[in-house]
Amino acid sequence: MTTRAKLTVYSALASALATLCLLPLVTSGGWYLHACLLIALSAAAGAGLRRLPLPRWLVPAGQLLVLVYALMLGFAGSALTAGVLPGPRALDAVGTLLDGGMQDIQEYAIPAPATPGLRLILVGSVALVAVVVDAVAVTFRKAALAGLPLLALYSVGTGLADHDGRAWLWFLFAAFGYLLLLLAEGQDRLSRWGRVFHGGSRGESGGRLSHNGHRIGFLALATALVLPLFLGQWEFHLFGDRAGNGIGSGGNGSGVTTLDPLVTLAAKLSRPSGEEMLTYTMSGDNAGSTYLRTGALDEFNGTEWKLSPKDVSGNPRALPAPEGLAPSVTADPVATAFTVTDRMDSAWLPMPYPATEADPPGSWKYEGSTRTLIGDGKQTTRGLRYEVTSLDVRPTAAQLRTAGQVPEAIAKRYLTLPGDFPQAVATIATDVTRGKTTGYDKAVALQTWFTRTGGFTYSTDVGNGTGNDAILTFLENKKGFCVHYASTMAAMARALGIPARVALGFTPGQGLGGKSFKVTDREYHAWPELYFQGTGWLRFEPTPTRGSAPDYSDPVAAPSTAPTQQPTTAAPSTGAVPSASASSSCDGRQRQLGDCADQDKAALKAQGQRSWWLSWQALATVAGGLALIALLTAPMLWRAWVRRRRLGAAGRRRPGADPRTELTDQQVLAAWEELVDSAWDLGIPPDDSRTPRSAARRIAEAGELDADATAAAGRVALATERVLYARSGQSASALAPDVRTARDGLRASARRTGRARALLLPPSSARLWWRTTERVDDARDAVRGRLSRAGAALTGPFRRAWARLRGGKGGQGGSAGSPE
C-alpha cells in the first residue's frame, strides 16, 4: 500500500473513531454504520479523483457532490426521478427531513430517538467532517490541521451528551485515530525524501525512527488520560461535562440547556445541598410570597413539556407592557436588588413576574412571549449584581370571574394538547371542577384538590417524567414533587379550556431580616401559570407543603357562587380533550415505533405545496454558491483582463495594432511581462536572474517551441533589452502578434491538464495578491505616518513647553549655586 493510500485509509479511520463520541446522543446506534459507509464512500471518491489530472480544489468538491447524492439516495430514494436522478422532489424531501430533525433537536432530551431527521443530521454532519479531514490530510497534505475538524466533532459529542464517565473512552478513540493519521503523514513525508538507511537487518520496515514515533504517540496519549486523575481538585473538566444542565446550578456549577429543563430541575430537587444561590432585597409588601421566575415551558407534546422555538431580541431596559393586563387591575411597582453567587451559573435571569424594567450587566436577550431574559452565548448569572422593577398584580375574585374572552392567538398556542392525551385525565379534571362555571373557579378547584382534598403527598422518590404516562401514574399514585403537580395541573387546565403553561424558578427563600432573603438550591421550584384576560398570566400553587398560594387563589376569598357576567375563557372543544395540532399528533414513543409513516407522508405532501428550494435558505445557499463560484473564477477573469490590457483593447494603443505605430517603453515592457506570465501559467516559472534573451531561450527550450514561436519570443526579448539597455530613441513595433505566437506554441506543447490549469487557476495570478498586499502595506504605512505626524503636531507644544520648563529650572539652579 502506498503512503498516500495509507493516508486515505487512516483519515477515514480517524473520522470514524472520532464519531463514536456521538453515539450517546440517540437511543439507537444504527446510524453509525450508515455514517461509516459514507465515510468510506467519500474516501474512495477522493482516492479516485486524485488519480485524475484535476486541480486539487476540485477533489473535495467532487467528494461533496458524491456525498450529497448518497444522502439523497439513502434518505429520499423514493423521491428521486426514475429512482436514480435527483430533482426538486428529492430536494423537498431532504428539506422536510432537515426541518423535522431541527424540530426533534428542540423537542427531545438526550438520548433522543433516532428519527429520520436526526439520522440525516448526524450522518450528513459526520460525512461532511470526513470530507474536510480527507481534503486537509490527503489532498493538501496537512495532516496536523486535520485535527481541527476532528476536535470540533469530538467537542460537539462530549459537550452535549452526559457520558456517565465514559468521555475518556471517546477521547481515547479519537486521539488514537488522530495519532495514526499523523504517523501515516510522517511516513509519507519521509518517503518523498527517498530511502532512509536504518542500519538494521534486511526486511526491517519500521526502523528506529518509526518505533520512536509510536512510543511518543502512545506516551502522550497515556499522559493525557492519566494526568487529570492527579489534577482533579482543579476542575479543569477536560473529559467530562460540568455537573448539571438546567435553570441554575449548585455544586460545581452548570450551564443551561433547553433540552429538558424539568428533568434537570427534578435532579436538583432530589439531591439538594443547601448551597446559597442568590440573595435579594425587595421593596414590596409581598416580598415573602413573591416567586422568582426564570422561564416558562409553553408546549406539551404528550411526551414532555418543553420550550417552543423562540425569537429573541436585544434586551430593552424598559420591557413591554404585560400581556393581557388591564389598567383596572391593581398592579404596584416593586424594586428588587439581586446578588447572585458563583454557585449559580444559569443562562436564565431570575426575576419577579411580570418584570417591567431590567438592565443586568453583560449581554442578554429578551424573549417576549414568556417575558424572560436569556444570556447571549457565554453570558450567565454567575456573580451577577442587578436590579429589576416588576409589578405586584393583585386582582380581585370578581375581576377574575368576569375575565374577558381569551384572544385567539393565546387560545391557539396555550390550549393545544396532543391527540393521544388520555381521556381519563380530562374526565378527572371535569369531575374535580363539576359545578364550577368560570375558568377562575375551575382553577381554584384544581389547586384545592391537589393541595387539600385530593389526598396527594409530596415526594421526590418517584420518576420525573411529565408526559401522558407520567401524568396517569401520578394521578393514580397521588405522589410526586413540584414537576408533577405543575405539569399535571397545566395539562388539566388546558383540557378545561384554560390557557396554561409551566413556569420554572425559585420560591421566596429564607428571610434574612427586613425584606432581604436568601435563596438556596432547596428553593428550586416549578408551578403552573394560567391566563385570564384582563389580568394576564397568574401563578397558582398546586404543590402541597411547598411554596405559598397567592391571595387571589384562596377559595375562601373567592367563593364559587358569584354570578358570571361574561364568558371566561375560550370554550373547550366538543370532545373532552382539545384537538391536537398537526405538529404534535405523533409523540416520541410513536416516532420510535415507526407509527408515524402516514403522518410523515402527509407532512411531505404538505411540504410539497411550499417548495423548500424556493425558501430563503435555498436562496441563501444559491447566493453562497454564486459567491464561491465568483471567488474561484476570480484568478481566471483577472488574468484575462490583464492580458487584454497588456496586448491591447478597443480604443487603446496596443503593442502591434498597427505595424507602422511605434510602441512606448511601457508597452514593450507590458508585452514582455505577458510573455513571461504566459510561460509561468503553462508551467515555466519566471527567473529574474536572467537577461530577457536568456529567459526567452529558456522558455523556448522548456516549452519545446517550434522555430516560428522561438523567433517570436526572441523578437520580444530583443525589444525589451533595447528598452532596458539601449540609448533612448530606439523603438519597437508589432509585438502583440509575437506574444500570441509564442503563447500558442507554449499551449501546443503543454499537456491538457496544464492548459486547463493555465485557464482556470493561472499561477501568475499570484501577482494580484502581491499587488494587493503591497497596496495594503502602503496604505498602512501612510496611515501610520499621518497618525505619527498628527501625534507630533498635538504633543509638540507640550514637549516644547516641557523643554523650556526644564531649561528654566536648570538655569535657576545654576545661578543659585554660582558665587557672586
TORNU-16632 format. One record per residue (C-alpha): x, y, z; residue number from 1. Coordinates in steps of 0.05 Angstrom, whole numbers. Example, Ala and Ser with C-alpha at 12.3 -4.5 7.8 and 13.67 -1.06 7.14 Angstrom:
ATOM       u       v       w  num
ATOM     246     -90     156    1
ATOM     273     -21     143    2
END
This chain:
ATOM       u       v       w  num
ATOM       0       0       0    1
ATOM      27      68     -19    2
ATOM      36     122      33    3
ATOM     -20     164       1    4
ATOM     -66     104       4    5
ATOM     -48      96      78    6
ATOM     -64     170      89    7
ATOM    -132     159      57    8
ATOM    -148      98      99    9
ATOM    -124     130     164   10
ATOM    -161     195     152   11
ATOM    -226     155     143   12
ATOM    -209     114     205   13
ATOM    -196     177     246   14
ATOM    -263     205     226   15
ATOM    -299     140     244   16
ATOM    -265     135     312   17
ATOM    -280     208     329   18
ATOM    -353     196     311   19
ATOM    -361     146     367   20
ATOM    -370     203     416   21
ATOM    -437     219     383   22
ATOM    -467     151     400   23
ATOM    -497     173     467   24
ATOM    -537     228     433   25
ATOM    -590     180     407   26
ATOM    -621     116     433   27
ATOM    -603      73     373   28
ATOM    -534      64     342   29
ATOM    -555      40     274   30
ATOM    -539     108     243   31
ATOM    -466      98     259   32
ATOM    -459      42     207   33
ATOM    -491      88     156   34
ATOM    -442     143     174   35
ATOM    -383      96     167   36
ATOM    -408      75      99   37
ATOM    -410     148      76   38
ATOM    -341     160     106   39
ATOM    -314     101      65   40
ATOM    -351     126       3   41
ATOM    -322     196       9   42
ATOM    -252     167      19   43
ATOM    -259     123     -43   44
ATOM    -285     182     -83   45
ATOM    -226     224     -61   46
ATOM    -177     169     -79   47
ATOM    -207     162    -148   48
ATOM    -209     237    -162   49
ATOM    -137     246    -140   50
ATOM    -115     197    -194   51
ATOM    -145     242    -247   52
ATOM    -108     303    -274   53
ATOM    -151     352    -236   54
ATOM    -134     414    -194   55
ATOM    -132     396    -121   56
ATOM    -190     441    -102   57
ATOM    -236     401    -148   58
ATOM    -225     337    -107   59
ATOM    -264     358     -45   60
ATOM    -317     390     -90   61
ATOM    -327     323    -124   62
ATOM    -329     288     -57   63
ATOM    -384     335     -34   64
ATOM    -425     320     -97   65
ATOM    -418     245     -85   66
ATOM    -438     256     -12   67
ATOM    -500     297     -29   68
ATOM    -523     245     -79   69
ATOM    -511     188     -29   70
ATOM    -552     225      24   71
ATOM    -609     235     -26   72
ATOM    -606     162     -46   73
ATOM    -606     139      27   74
ATOM    -658     186      56   75
ATOM    -701     207      -3   76
ATOM    -693     149     -52   77
ATOM    -767     145     -68   78
ATOM    -767     219     -88   79
ATOM    -712     211    -140   80
ATOM    -733     215    -212   81
ATOM    -733     145    -241   82
ATOM    -703     123    -175   83
ATOM    -634     149    -191   84
ATOM    -637     222    -215   85
ATOM    -642     278    -164   86
ATOM    -693     333    -174   87
ATOM    -739     383    -139   88
ATOM    -778     328    -105   89
ATOM    -715     299     -74   90
ATOM    -695     369     -50   91
ATOM    -763     378     -19   92
ATOM    -758     310      15   93
ATOM    -690     325      44   94
ATOM    -713     394      65   95
ATOM    -772     363     101   96
ATOM    -727     314     138   97
ATOM    -680     371     158   98
ATOM    -738     412     185   99
ATOM    -762     352     224  100
ATOM    -692     339     250  101
ATOM    -685     411     275  102
ATOM    -752     405     309  103
ATOM    -731     339     341  104
ATOM    -668     372     368  105
ATOM    -711     423     404  106
ATOM    -763     371     425  107
ATOM    -724     313     453  108
ATOM    -676     307     511  109
ATOM    -612     267     504  110
ATOM    -613     209     488  111
ATOM    -664     225     434  112
ATOM    -699     174     390  113
ATOM    -665     161     323  114
ATOM    -716     196     280  115
ATOM    -702     202     205  116
ATOM    -688     276     213  117
ATOM    -638     266     268  118
ATOM    -605     209     230  119
ATOM    -598     254     169  120
ATOM    -566     310     210  121
ATOM    -518     262     245  122
ATOM    -498     223     184  123
ATOM    -492     284     140  124
ATOM    -450     322     191  125
ATOM    -403     264     202  126
ATOM    -394     253     127  127
ATOM    -380     328     117  128
ATOM    -327     326     171  129
ATOM    -297     264     138  130
ATOM    -292     302      72  131
ATOM    -257     360     106  132
ATOM    -208     313     142  133
ATOM    -193     276      77  134
ATOM    -183     341      38  135
ATOM    -136     372      90  136
ATOM     -96     309     106  137
ATOM     -91     274      39  138
ATOM    -108     323     -17  139
ATOM     -69     382      12  140
ATOM     -22     340      55  141
ATOM     -32     379     120  142
ATOM     -49     323     168  143
ATOM     -36     363     231  144
ATOM     -91     413     211  145
ATOM    -140     355     203  146
ATOM    -142     353     279  147
ATOM    -186     416     279  148
ATOM    -248     385     247  149
ATOM    -237     322     288  150
ATOM    -233     365     351  151
ATOM    -297     401     331  152
ATOM    -333     334     323  153
ATOM    -307     309     390  154
ATOM    -326     374     425  155
ATOM    -398     371     399  156
ATOM    -407     299     423  157
ATOM    -376     307     491  158
ATOM    -406     376     502  159
ATOM    -479     355     490  160
ATOM    -483     285     519  161
ATOM    -478     261     591  162
ATOM    -428     204     582  163
ATOM    -432     178     654  164
ATOM    -356     178     660  165
ATOM    -344     148     591  166
ATOM    -317     211     559  167
ATOM    -246     186     569  168
ATOM    -263     126     524  169
ATOM    -286     171     467  170
ATOM    -224     214     477  171
ATOM    -181     151     472  172
ATOM    -213     130     406  173
ATOM    -210     200     376  174
ATOM    -138     213     397  175
ATOM    -116     144     373  176
ATOM    -144     157     304  177
ATOM    -111     225     301  178
ATOM     -43     195     321  179
ATOM     -49     141     268  180
ATOM     -62     196     217  181
ATOM      -1     235     240  182
ATOM      44     173     236  183
ATOM      19     158     166  184
ATOM      32     230     145  185
ATOM     103     226     174  186
ATOM     117     163     135  187
ATOM      90     196      72  188
ATOM     133     257      83  189
ATOM     195     214      95  190
ATOM     182     171      34  191
ATOM     185     232     -11  192
ATOM     256     246      13  193
ATOM     279     178     -10  194
ATOM     303     114      23  195
ATOM     330     121      94  196
ATOM     385      75     119  197
ATOM     365      45     186  198
ATOM     425       0     198  199
ATOM     381     -58     216  200
ATOM     374    -127     188  201
ATOM     345    -139     120  202
ATOM     270    -137     116  203
ATOM     263     -89     174  204
ATOM     210     -39     152  205
ATOM     199       6     210  206
ATOM     266      26     237  207
ATOM     283      64     300  208
ATOM     250     127     276  209
ATOM     183      93     265  210
ATOM     186      58     332  211
ATOM     204     122     368  212
ATOM     145     157     336  213
ATOM      98     102     361  214
ATOM     127     107     431  215
ATOM     120     183     434  216
ATOM      48     179     409  217
ATOM      26     126     459  218
ATOM      63     162     516  219
ATOM      27     228     500  220
ATOM     -40     192     497  221
ATOM     -28     156     563  222
ATOM      -6     222     596  223
ATOM     -69     258     572  224
ATOM    -112     203     603  225
ATOM     -75     194     669  226
ATOM     -55     266     686  227
ATOM    -126     291     701  228
ATOM    -133     237     755  229
ATOM     -80     274     795  230
ATOM    -108     343     780  231
ATOM    -180     331     800  232
ATOM    -180     385     853  233
ATOM    -173     438     798  234
ATOM    -238     425     760  235
ATOM    -208     430     690  236
ATOM    -266     389     661  237
ATOM    -222     364     605  238
ATOM    -260     300     590  239
ATOM    -329     308     622  240
ATOM    -386     356     628  241
ATOM    -396     402     685  242
ATOM    -447     376     733  243
ATOM    -518     391     714  244
ATOM    -552     427     659  245
ATOM    -612     468     678  246
ATOM    -640     532     702  247
ATOM    -588     540     755  248
ATOM    -531     505     787  249
ATOM    -504     484     852  250
ATOM    -441     450     869  251
ATOM    -394     452     811  252
ATOM    -438     499     771  253
ATOM    -475     486     707  254
ATOM    -495     515     642  255
ATOM    -565     518     616  256
ATOM    -597     473     565  257
ATOM    -666     476     536  258
ATOM    -667     402     520  259
ATOM    -706     382     583  260
ATOM    -703     433     639  261
ATOM    -756     397     680  262
ATOM    -713     335     683  263
ATOM    -655     377     707  264
ATOM    -699     412     758  265
ATOM    -720     344     785  266
ATOM    -648     323     792  267
ATOM    -633     386     832  268
ATOM    -693     375     877  269
ATOM    -675     302     891  270
ATOM    -604     320     914  271
ATOM    -605     389     947  272
ATOM    -542     412     981  273
ATOM    -567     475    1015  274
ATOM    -516     519     979  275
ATOM    -533     592     971  276
ATOM    -554     612     900  277
ATOM    -571     685     908  278
ATOM    -596     739     956  279
ATOM    -645     795     942  280
ATOM    -679     854     975  281
ATOM    -750     873     953  282
ATOM    -788     937     966  283
ATOM    -859     909     961  284
ATOM    -905     887    1017  285
ATOM    -909     816     989  286
ATOM    -834     803     988  287
ATOM    -842     740    1029  288
ATOM    -890     708     979  289
ATOM    -862     730     912  290
ATOM    -833     676     868  291
ATOM    -771     687     826  292
ATOM    -784     664     755  293
ATOM    -731     644     704  294
ATOM    -771     616     646  295
ATOM    -834     580     623  296
ATOM    -848     517     583  297
ATOM    -906     530     536  298
ATOM    -911     468     492  299
ATOM    -938     399     512  300
ATOM    -929     344     461  301
ATOM    -952     284     502  302
ATOM    -880     264     517  303
ATOM    -858     324     557  304
ATOM    -868     398     570  305
ATOM    -816     438     531  306
ATOM    -797     505     504  307
ATOM    -825     521     436  308
ATOM    -778     556     386  309
ATOM    -767     627     408  310
ATOM    -750     693     375  311
ATOM    -704     734     420  312
ATOM    -682     807     412  313
ATOM    -636     855     445  314
ATOM    -651     870     518  315
ATOM    -690     935     524  316
ATOM    -684     967     592  317
ATOM    -758     982     595  318
ATOM    -795     917     578  319
ATOM    -862     917     541  320
ATOM    -927     921     580  321
ATOM    -950     853     608  322
ATOM    -995     814     562  323
ATOM   -1069     818     578  324
ATOM   -1064     863     639  325
ATOM   -1119     915     643  326
ATOM   -1110     983     676  327
ATOM   -1167     969     724  328
ATOM   -1127     914     759  329
ATOM   -1084     935     818  330
ATOM   -1010     928     799  331
ATOM    -960     965     842  332
ATOM    -887     973     821  333
ATOM    -836     936     862  334
ATOM    -760     944     861  335
ATOM    -714     885     875  336
ATOM    -638     883     880  337
ATOM    -605     816     867  338
ATOM    -536     789     883  339
ATOM    -520     721     852  340
ATOM    -466     676     880  341
ATOM    -413     639     840  342
ATOM    -451     574     853  343
ATOM    -507     593     806  344
ATOM    -486     591     733  345
ATOM    -551     599     694  346
ATOM    -567     630     627  347
ATOM    -637     649     651  348
ATOM    -643     711     694  349
ATOM    -685     704     758  350
ATOM    -738     759     762  351
ATOM    -805     770     795  352
ATOM    -862     764     745  353
ATOM    -882     808     709  354
ATOM    -818     849     704  355
ATOM    -824     917     672  356
ATOM    -752     942     675  357
ATOM    -686     904     678  358
ATOM    -616     922     656  359
ATOM    -568     868     681  360
ATOM    -494     877     662  361
ATOM    -470     835     604  362
ATOM    -503     810     541  363
ATOM    -575     788     550  364
ATOM    -632     775     501  365
ATOM    -706     786     514  366
ATOM    -758     733     497  367
ATOM    -825     767     493  368
ATOM    -876     711     497  369
ATOM    -851     685     564  370
ATOM    -820     752     587  371
ATOM    -752     722     603  372
ATOM    -681     747     595  373
ATOM    -633     695     566  374
ATOM    -558     700     565  375
ATOM    -525     711     497  376
ATOM    -473     658     484  377
ATOM    -429     651     546  378
ATOM    -465     703     588  379
ATOM    -490     673     654  380
ATOM    -514     696     722  381
ATOM    -451     676     758  382
ATOM    -431     731     807  383
ATOM    -481     780     777  384
ATOM    -510     841     811  385
ATOM    -572     873     781  386
ATOM    -638     907     795  387
ATOM    -707     892     769  388
ATOM    -772     931     772  389
ATOM    -834     888     770  390
ATOM    -909     892     783  391
ATOM    -945     864     843  392
ATOM   -1010     844     808  393
ATOM   -1068     836     857  394
ATOM   -1134     821     821  395
ATOM   -1198     810     858  396
ATOM   -1242     748     854  397
ATOM   -1295     789     818  398
ATOM   -1245     812     765  399
ATOM   -1222     741     753  400
ATOM   -1293     713     749  401
ATOM   -1311     766     697  402
ATOM   -1250     757     655  403
ATOM   -1260     771     581  404
ATOM   -1254     725     522  405
ATOM   -1185     697     511  406
ATOM   -1152     724     448  407
ATOM   -1148     675     391  408
ATOM   -1072     675     389  409
ATOM   -1068     657     463  410
ATOM   -1121     603     456  411
ATOM   -1088     572     396  412
ATOM   -1020     568     429  413
ATOM   -1036     552     501  414
ATOM   -1096     506     494  415
ATOM   -1064     455     448  416
ATOM   -1059     384     474  417
ATOM   -1032     322     437  418
ATOM   -1080     278     400  419
ATOM   -1066     219     447  420
ATOM   -1078     259     510  421
ATOM   -1111     209     559  422
ATOM   -1186     215     564  423
ATOM   -1181     193     636  424
ATOM   -1143     256     655  425
ATOM   -1195     301     622  426
ATOM   -1250     262     658  427
ATOM   -1216     273     725  428
ATOM   -1209     347     711  429
ATOM   -1283     352     694  430
ATOM   -1303     314     757  431
ATOM   -1259     356     802  432
ATOM   -1288     421     775  433
ATOM   -1360     397     769  434
ATOM   -1408     454     786  435
ATOM   -1356     508     772  436
ATOM   -1378     555     717  437
ATOM   -1319     601     708  438
ATOM   -1247     588     689  439
ATOM   -1224     620     753  440
ATOM   -1267     576     798  441
ATOM   -1243     515     760  442
ATOM   -1170     535     770  443
ATOM   -1182     546     845  444
ATOM   -1217     478     849  445
ATOM   -1158     443     816  446
ATOM   -1109     477     863  447
ATOM   -1150     459     924  448
ATOM   -1157     387     901  449
ATOM   -1082     379     894  450
ATOM   -1063     414     959  451
ATOM   -1120     395    1007  452
ATOM   -1176     348     986  453
ATOM   -1144     301     935  454
ATOM   -1100     261     983  455
ATOM   -1035     279     948  456
ATOM    -968     277     983  457
ATOM    -901     309     966  458
ATOM    -844     260     950  459
ATOM    -782     263     907  460
ATOM    -775     186     906  461
ATOM    -813     180     841  462
ATOM    -797     185     768  463
ATOM    -791     254     737  464
ATOM    -830     246     673  465
ATOM    -882     297     650  466
ATOM    -915     261     591  467
ATOM    -982     227     585  468
ATOM    -959     163     620  469
ATOM    -926     202     676  470
ATOM    -989     243     688  471
ATOM   -1032     179     692  472
ATOM    -983     147     741  473
ATOM    -981     210     784  474
ATOM   -1057     215     787  475
ATOM   -1061     142     806  476
ATOM   -1007     141     859  477
ATOM   -1020     213     882  478
ATOM    -947     221     900  479
ATOM    -896     267     868  480
ATOM    -860     334     872  481
ATOM    -869     403     841  482
ATOM    -854     380     770  483
ATOM    -912     331     771  484
ATOM    -961     379     804  485
ATOM    -944     437     757  486
ATOM    -944     396     692  487
ATOM   -1008     358     711  488
ATOM   -1048     419     732  489
ATOM   -1026     456     669  490
ATOM   -1048     398     625  491
ATOM   -1115     391     662  492
ATOM   -1127     467     657  493
ATOM   -1117     463     581  494
ATOM   -1167     405     579  495
ATOM   -1216     451     614  496
ATOM   -1205     507     564  497
ATOM   -1159     550     608  498
ATOM   -1093     572     574  499
ATOM   -1036     545     616  500
ATOM    -961     535     617  501
ATOM    -907     511     666  502
ATOM    -862     563     699  503
ATOM    -793     550     729  504
ATOM    -754     587     782  505
ATOM    -749     594     857  506
ATOM    -795     601     917  507
ATOM    -783     663     960  508
ATOM    -728     632    1003  509
ATOM    -707     645    1074  510
ATOM    -714     712    1108  511
ATOM    -651     749    1129  512
ATOM    -687     805    1166  513
ATOM    -729     861    1138  514
ATOM    -744     849    1064  515
ATOM    -680     812    1048  516
ATOM    -680     738    1030  517
ATOM    -631     682    1015  518
ATOM    -646     630     962  519
ATOM    -612     562     963  520
ATOM    -617     503     915  521
ATOM    -673     476     960  522
ATOM    -718     531     932  523
ATOM    -717     507     860  524
ATOM    -790     501     840  525
ATOM    -840     492     784  526
ATOM    -912     518     783  527
ATOM    -968     528     732  528
ATOM    -986     595     703  529
ATOM   -1058     606     678  530
ATOM   -1082     661     633  531
ATOM   -1143     706     647  532
ATOM   -1160     763     601  533
ATOM   -1153     829     639  534
ATOM   -1102     803     688  535
ATOM   -1054     764     643  536
ATOM   -1014     705     668  537
ATOM   -1024     687     741  538
ATOM    -987     638     785  539
ATOM   -1022     581     820  540
ATOM    -992     533     872  541
ATOM   -1017     461     869  542
ATOM    -956     430     905  543
ATOM    -973     413     977  544
ATOM    -925     434    1033  545
ATOM    -884     475     984  546
ATOM    -887     549     968  547
ATOM    -947     592     983  548
ATOM   -1013     600     946  549
ATOM   -1027     671     922  550
ATOM   -1082     711     956  551
ATOM   -1127     712     894  552
ATOM   -1128     636     893  553
ATOM   -1155     629     964  554
ATOM   -1223     593     958  555
ATOM   -1249     629    1019  556
ATOM   -1235     697     989  557
ATOM   -1263     674     922  558
ATOM   -1328     636     932  559
ATOM   -1353     600     872  560
ATOM   -1425     623     880  561
ATOM   -1413     692     850  562
ATOM   -1450     703     784  563
ATOM   -1415     703     719  564
ATOM   -1425     765     677  565
ATOM   -1381     749     617  566
ATOM   -1352     688     584  567
ATOM   -1288     670     619  568
ATOM   -1243     634     571  569
ATOM   -1243     602     504  570
ATOM   -1294     548     501  571
ATOM   -1269     477     505  572
ATOM   -1274     434     443  573
ATOM   -1334     388     432  574
ATOM   -1295     329     460  575
ATOM   -1268     323     529  576
ATOM   -1199     336     503  577
ATOM   -1180     393     456  578
ATOM   -1159     371     387  579
ATOM   -1085     365     376  580
ATOM   -1046     406     328  581
ATOM   -1017     374     267  582
ATOM    -947     382     292  583
ATOM    -959     348     359  584
ATOM   -1004     289     339  585
ATOM    -947     240     338  586
ATOM    -909     233     403  587
ATOM    -839     209     417  588
ATOM    -860     137     431  589
ATOM    -897     131     365  590
ATOM    -837     161     329  591
ATOM    -791     108     359  592
ATOM    -840      52     339  593
ATOM    -846      78     268  594
ATOM    -920      91     272  595
ATOM    -916     160     241  596
ATOM    -906     138     169  597
ATOM    -974     162     146  598
ATOM    -965     229     181  599
ATOM    -895     236     153  600
ATOM    -923     225      83  601
ATOM    -976     276      95  602
ATOM    -924     325     120  603
ATOM    -882     312      59  604
ATOM    -943     324      14  605
ATOM    -958     389      51  606
ATOM    -887     410      45  607
ATOM    -892     400     -30  608
ATOM    -941     458     -32  609
ATOM    -884     502      -9  610
ATOM    -821     480     -44  611
ATOM    -761     481       2  612
ATOM    -715     500     -55  613
ATOM    -753     566     -62  614
ATOM    -746     584      11  615
ATOM    -697     636      38  616
ATOM    -650     580      60  617
ATOM    -644     555     -11  618
ATOM    -636     625     -38  619
ATOM    -582     638      13  620
ATOM    -548     574      -9  621
ATOM    -551     594     -82  622
ATOM    -523     663     -64  623
ATOM    -467     630     -26  624
ATOM    -453     583     -85  625
ATOM    -451     642    -133  626
ATOM    -403     678     -87  627
ATOM    -359     616     -84  628
ATOM    -360     610    -160  629
ATOM    -341     683    -166  630
ATOM    -284     672    -117  631
ATOM    -259     611    -155  632
ATOM    -263     645    -223  633
ATOM    -231     710    -199  634
ATOM    -160     688    -219  635
ATOM    -182     668    -289  636
ATOM    -222     733    -300  637
ATOM    -166     776    -273  638
ATOM    -115     742    -317  639
ATOM    -157     752    -380  640
ATOM    -166     826    -362  641
ATOM     -91     835    -352  642
ATOM     -75     801    -418  643
ATOM    -125     844    -455  644
ATOM     -97     907    -424  645
ATOM     -25     889    -440  646
ATOM     -37     867    -511  647
ATOM     -89     920    -526  648
ATOM    -163     934    -524  649
ATOM    -211     973    -567  650
ATOM    -197    1047    -567  651
ATOM    -127    1039    -536  652
ATOM     -58    1038    -567  653
ATOM     -34     966    -564  654
ATOM      33     935    -579  655
ATOM      25     914    -650  656
ATOM     -42     942    -670  657
ATOM     -10     976    -729  658
ATOM      60     957    -754  659
ATOM      72    1030    -770  660
ATOM      57    1052    -699  661
ATOM     117    1054    -655  662
ATOM     108    1030    -584  663
ATOM     125    1065    -520  664
ATOM     174    1035    -470  665
ATOM     116    1017    -423  666
ATOM      81     979    -479  667
ATOM     143     939    -495  668
ATOM     154     920    -423  669
ATOM      80     902    -417  670
ATOM      88     854    -477  671
ATOM     149     822    -444  672
ATOM     111     814    -378  673
ATOM      55     780    -416  674
ATOM     103     731    -448  675
ATOM     135     714    -382  676
ATOM      68     705    -347  677
ATOM      41     662    -404  678
ATOM     101     616    -396  679
ATOM      90     616    -320  680
ATOM      17     596    -327  681
ATOM      39     537    -371  682
ATOM      90     510    -321  683
ATOM     153     552    -333  684
ATOM     163     598    -273  685
ATOM     200     664    -284  686
ATOM     274     671    -270  687
ATOM     291     744    -254  688
ATOM     366     729    -254  689
ATOM     368     721    -329  690
ATOM     370     773    -383  691
ATOM     310     777    -430  692
ATOM     344     739    -486  693
ATOM     369     685    -438  694
ATOM     300     680    -408  695
ATOM     270     673    -478  696
ATOM     318     617    -496  697
ATOM     299     582    -430  698
ATOM     225     589    -446  699
ATOM     236     563    -517  700
ATOM     275     502    -492  701
ATOM     229     485    -433  702
ATOM     166     497    -474  703
ATOM     193     459    -535  704
ATOM     174     516    -582  705
ATOM     179     509    -657  706
ATOM     221     556    -700  707
ATOM     167     608    -710  708
ATOM     149     612    -637  709
ATOM     222     614    -616  710
ATOM     235     671    -665  711
ATOM     174     709    -639  712
ATOM     197     702    -566  713
ATOM     266     725    -587  714
ATOM     239     788    -620  715
ATOM     200     807    -557  716
ATOM     262     795    -515  717
ATOM     307     836    -562  718
ATOM     257     895    -560  719
ATOM     256     890    -484  720
ATOM     333     893    -480  721
ATOM     333     954    -524  722
ATOM     285     989    -477  723
ATOM     326     968    -416  724
ATOM     397     977    -441  725
ATOM     400    1016    -507  726
ATOM     401    1091    -516  727
ATOM     335    1127    -518  728
ATOM     304    1139    -585  729
ATOM     301    1066    -608  730
ATOM     231    1037    -610  731
ATOM     195     973    -630  732
ATOM     130     956    -663  733
ATOM      81     898    -673  734
ATOM      98     857    -611  735
ATOM      27     832    -596  736
ATOM      28     781    -654  737
ATOM      96     756    -630  738
ATOM      69     747    -559  739
ATOM       9     709    -584  740
ATOM      51     666    -630  741
ATOM      97     646    -572  742
ATOM      38     634    -526  743
ATOM       4     590    -578  744
ATOM      68     550    -583  745
ATOM      72     541    -509  746
ATOM      -1     518    -506  747
ATOM      10     468    -564  748
ATOM      68     434    -527  749
ATOM      34     434    -459  750
ATOM      -9     376    -433  751
ATOM     -84     382    -427  752
ATOM     -82     389    -352  753
ATOM     -30     444    -358  754
ATOM     -74     483    -407  755
ATOM    -134     474    -361  756
ATOM     -95     499    -301  757
ATOM     -69     558    -341  758
ATOM    -141     576    -357  759
ATOM    -177     563    -291  760
ATOM    -122     575    -239  761
ATOM     -64     611    -272  762
ATOM      -3     614    -225  763
ATOM      13     685    -249  764
ATOM     -50     709    -214  765
ATOM      -6     709    -152  766
ATOM      15     778    -176  767
ATOM     -55     802    -157  768
ATOM     -43     780     -85  769
ATOM      25     812     -85  770
ATOM      -2     878    -110  771
ATOM     -59     876     -61  772
ATOM     -12     864      -2  773
ATOM      35     918     -26  774
ATOM     -22     968     -30  775
ATOM     -47     948      39  776
ATOM      23     956      66  777
ATOM      30    1024      33  778
ATOM     -37    1046      60  779
ATOM     -19    1022     129  780
ATOM      48    1059     126  781
ATOM      13    1121     102  782
ATOM     -38    1118     159  783
ATOM      18    1106     209  784
ATOM      56    1166     181  785
ATOM      -5    1210     185  786
ATOM     -21    1188     255  787
ATOM      52    1199     275  788
ATOM      51    1269     246  789
ATOM     -16    1284     278  790
ATOM      10    1260     345  791
ATOM      73    1301     338  792
ATOM      31    1363     320  793
ATOM     -13    1352     381  794
ATOM      42    1337     430  795
ATOM      93    1386     400  796
ATOM      71    1447     441  797
ATOM      71    1407     505  798
ATOM     140    1378     491  799
ATOM     168    1447     474  800
ATOM     137    1477     537  801
ATOM     165    1420     578  802
ATOM     234    1431     547  803
ATOM     231    1506     563  804
ATOM     208    1490     634  805
ATOM     265    1442     645  806
ATOM     314    1491     614  807
ATOM     288    1546     660  808
ATOM     296    1503     722  809
ATOM     366    1485     702  810
ATOM     385    1558     692  811
ATOM     356    1578     760  812
ATOM     393    1523     795  813
ATOM     458    1543     762  814
ATOM     452    1617     782  815
ATOM     434    1600     853  816
ATOM     496    1557     862  817
ATOM     546    1605     829  818
ATOM     588    1654     872  819
ATOM     571    1728     868  820
END
